[in-house]
Amino acid sequence: MIDKKGNIIKPDFIELTRYAKQFSGLTIEKENVLLSVKDEVAPLLGTVTDNFYDAMNDIPEAASYLEGRITGLKQTHLNWMNSVFTGPYNEEYTESMYDVGDIHVRVNLPVEFMSGGVTLICNELYKIIFELYGEDSVKTHNIISAINSALGFSLFVMQKSYNASVDEALNKFLLITGMSEALFAKLSSSFNATKP
C-alpha cells in the first residue's frame, strides 16, 4: 500500500492474521490436525505440486506465466505446501502469503488464477487424504476441513495484496495528478451514471 505522500505502508499483519482466521475458520485445533498428519502427507506433496503445474500448464491463459520458470516455481510451491501442514499461522506466515500475493500482482497474474489454483490444489490434496485416511470418515472430514481453512486463510491474505495494489494505483494517480479523492469519487460516479 502507498499513502498520499508516496510512502509504502505495510498492513498490520497481526490484525490481518486475526481477520483472515475469522473468515477462513482456521483455529488452533485445525492447525493441530494438519500438524498431526504432516509426516504421512509430506512425502506426497511433490505429486501435488507436479500435478498442479501440469494442470496450470494445460490452461493456455496460465501457461505464458509459467514459461521458463517451472523449476523455481515448483520448489517454492512445494515449500509452501509443506508449510500448510506445519504452520504456524501467525503474522510471519501472513506476511509471507501477503508477499506472495504482491509478487503475483507485480507479474500481472490475474486474480482468478489464485482462486482457481487453490481449487486445483484442494483437488489434489483431497485425493491424498482419501487415499491415506478414507476408511476413517471422521478423521478425513477433520483433515479436509483443516485444509480448506488453511488454504482459505492463505488465499484471503494473498487477495488482500490485490486490493492493496488497486488502492496503491489510485493513490499514485491522485498524487501524480494532484486530484483529491473527493473529486475522483465525483468524476467516477458521474462516469458510471452516464454508462448505458
C-alpha positions in Angstrom: 0.0 0.0 0.0 1.1 3.6 -0.6 0.0 6.7 1.3 -0.8 10.0 -0.3 2.8 11.2 0.0 4.1 8.1 -1.8 5.3 6.2 1.2 4.9 2.4 1.2 2.7 1.2 4.1 2.7 -2.5 5.1 -0.6 -3.8 6.7 -0.8 -4.7 10.3 -0.1 -8.4 10.0 -1.3 -9.3 13.5 -4.7 -7.8 12.6 -4.7 -9.3 9.2 -3.9 -12.7 10.7 -6.9 -12.3 13.1 -9.2 -11.2 10.3 -8.2 -14.0 7.9 -8.6 -16.6 10.6 -12.2 -15.3 11.2 -13.1 -15.7 7.5 -11.4 -19.0 7.0 -12.4 -20.7 10.2 -8.8 -21.5 10.9 -8.4 -22.5 14.6 -5.6 -23.8 16.7 -7.4 -27.2 16.6 -7.4 -27.2 12.8 -3.7 -26.3 12.8 -3.1 -29.2 15.2 -5.0 -31.6 12.8 -2.6 -30.5 10.0 0.4 -31.0 12.2 -0.8 -34.5 13.2 -0.7 -35.7 9.5 2.3 -33.8 8.2 4.7 -36.8 8.4 2.4 -39.0 6.3 1.3 -36.3 3.9 4.7 -34.6 3.3 6.2 -37.3 1.1 3.2 -37.0 -1.3 3.3 -33.2 -1.6 5.7 -33.3 -4.6 3.0 -35.1 -6.5 0.5 -32.3 -5.6 3.0 -29.7 -6.9 3.7 -31.6 -10.1 0.0 -32.2 -10.9 -0.8 -28.6 -10.0 1.8 -27.2 -12.5 0.8 -29.8 -15.2 -2.8 -28.6 -14.8 -1.8 -24.9 -14.9 0.4 -25.5 -18.0 -2.6 -27.0 -19.8 -4.5 -23.7 -19.3 -3.5 -21.5 -22.2 -4.1 -18.3 -20.3 -1.8 -19.5 -17.5 1.0 -21.2 -19.5 2.6 -17.9 -20.5 3.2 -17.0 -16.9 5.0 -20.3 -16.3 7.2 -20.4 -19.3 10.9 -20.9 -18.3 10.1 -20.7 -14.6 8.6 -24.0 -13.7 11.6 -25.5 -11.8 11.9 -22.5 -9.4 8.1 -22.2 -9.1 7.8 -25.9 -8.2 10.3 -25.6 -5.4 8.6 -22.5 -4.0 5.2 -24.2 -4.3 6.5 -27.4 -2.6 7.9 -25.3 0.3 4.5 -23.6 0.7 2.7 -27.0 0.6 4.9 -28.2 3.4 4.2 -25.0 5.4 0.5 -25.6 5.0 0.9 -28.7 7.2 3.5 -27.2 9.6 2.3 -23.6 10.1 2.3 -21.8 12.4 -0.4 -19.5 11.1 1.0 -16.4 12.7 1.9 -12.9 11.5 5.1 -14.2 9.8 3.1 -16.7 7.8 0.6 -14.0 7.0 3.3 -11.6 5.8 4.8 -14.3 3.6 1.4 -15.0 2.0 0.9 -11.3 1.5 4.3 -11.1 -0.2 3.3 -14.0 -2.5 0.2 -12.1 -3.4 2.3 -9.0 -4.0 4.6 -10.9 -6.3 1.6 -12.2 -8.2 0.4 -8.6 -8.6 3.8 -7.4 -9.9 3.8 -10.1 -12.6 0.2 -9.1 -13.5 -1.1 -12.5 -12.7 -4.9 -12.3 -13.0 -6.5 -12.7 -9.5 -8.7 -15.6 -10.7 -5.6 -17.7 -11.2 -5.1 -17.7 -7.4 -8.6 -18.9 -6.6 -8.6 -21.3 -9.5 -5.1 -22.5 -8.4 -6.3 -23.1 -4.8 -9.2 -25.2 -6.2 -6.7 -27.3 -8.2 -4.5 -27.8 -5.1 -7.5 -28.8 -3.0 -8.5 -31.4 -5.5 -5.0 -32.9 -5.4 -4.8 -32.8 -1.6 -8.2 -34.4 -1.2 -7.1 -37.4 -3.3 -4.2 -37.9 -0.9 -6.3 -37.5 2.2 -8.9 -40.0 0.9 -6.1 -42.5 0.0 -4.5 -42.2 3.4 -7.4 -41.9 5.7 -10.6 -42.7 3.6 -11.6 -45.6 5.9 -11.9 -43.1 8.8 -14.7 -40.7 7.8 -14.4 -38.5 10.9 -10.7 -38.1 10.5 -10.9 -37.5 6.8 -13.6 -34.8 7.4 -11.5 -33.1 10.0 -8.4 -33.1 7.8 -10.3 -31.7 4.8 -11.9 -29.1 6.9 -8.5 -28.1 8.2 -7.1 -28.0 4.7 -10.0 -25.8 3.5 -9.4 -23.4 6.3 -5.6 -23.3 5.8 -5.9 -22.7 2.1 -8.8 -20.3 2.5 -6.6 -18.3 5.0 -3.7 -18.2 2.5 -5.9 -17.2 -0.4 -7.6 -14.5 1.7 -4.3 -12.9 2.6 -2.9 -13.2 -0.9 -6.0 -11.5 -2.3 -5.5 -8.6 0.2 -2.4 -7.8 -1.8 -4.5 -7.3 -4.9 -6.8 -5.0 -3.1 -3.8 -3.0 -1.8 -2.4 -2.8 -5.3 -5.6 -1.2 -6.6 -5.5 1.3 -3.7 -1.8 1.9 -4.4 -2.5 2.6 -8.1 -5.3 5.0 -7.2 -3.1 6.8 -4.6 -0.3 7.2 -7.2 -2.8 8.6 -9.7 -4.1 11.1 -7.2 -0.6 12.0 -6.1 0.6 12.5 -9.7 -2.4 14.4 -10.8 -2.9 16.4 -7.6 -6.6 15.3 -7.7 -8.4 15.0 -4.4 -10.2 11.7 -3.5 -13.5 13.6 -3.4 -13.1 14.9 -6.9 -12.1 11.5 -8.2 -15.1 9.9 -6.5 -17.4 12.5 -8.0 -15.9 12.0 -11.5 -16.1 8.3 -11.2 -19.7 8.3 -10.1 -20.6 10.7 -12.9 -18.9 8.4 -15.4 -20.8 5.4 -14.0 -24.1 7.3 -14.2 -23.6 8.1 -17.9 -22.9 4.5 -18.9 -25.8 2.8 -20.8 
